[in-house]
């Protein structure tokens, strides 16, 4: 079968939601609501507007559940509805993410690693060190990574959030954001490089 | 044999190719060169490990719960919609 079914844990909830089961709705809101709100906040300026976008999204889900054919995962479908609504709101606010254009990224000249860290000829002068696995599990490490993600330009932030935080595939992220695979990859590359730099700095500080 | 397969990539170029590598967006000769470099370069191996660590840590970040007001509002809207 070419079409992958929605994740098993969503399927029974979707069936229940189709017949109007409130508990199923509640369970889905708890499962995906927080992620939807986080994503909405990338597009609109205030938390209250982001919350409105989340409300509109769930209303669209309830009224449009019959149109969900399971061709994508439920999560991707929800994210797609949300980004469409959030983009509309963001545009009304005069705040748009320049997703279609790489040139407006604002940092085309960025390299993944500062040029000073390489010798002439391109070999490492100040090489990275090994990863202390035990420190990766610490809450403080997570907080630093989260902080580094929040500091990214919105389009890089959206891509790394969908890919690495939410665990969407490249194809799903492109679908949600309406960008090309190449664009997605470039934004992901820049985002991961910056977050890695922050992580390295933090791990070496100790 | 493709000449690209034996091309020696400098570290500075390796770090720019890491995402293409992880995304499977490399042609076979470039992939061979990339992996050959990694096999002989502990520094770039560490770099790749740090990128993988970044991805792993990012995957543990949870979004904040919805406020009780928003959650209650959503459920109320649902009931309103479902009322015959």
Interface residues (C-beta under 8 A of the other chain):
Chain A: X20 X22 X25 X26 X29 X30 X33 X34 X35 X37 X38 X51 X54 X55 X58 X59 X62 X63 X111 X112 X113 X115 X118 X121 X122 X123 X124 X127 X128 X129 X130 X131 X136 X141 X142 X145 X146 X149 X160 X164 X165 X167 X170 X181 X185 X188 X189 X192 X193 X195 X196 X199 X200
Chain B: X10 X11 X12 X13 X15 X16 X18 X19 X20 X23 X25 X42 X43 X44 X46 X47 X49 X50 X51 X53 X54 X55 X56 X57 X58 X59 X60 X61 X62 X63 X64 X65 X66 X67 X70 X71 X73 X74 X75 X77 X78 X79 X81 X82
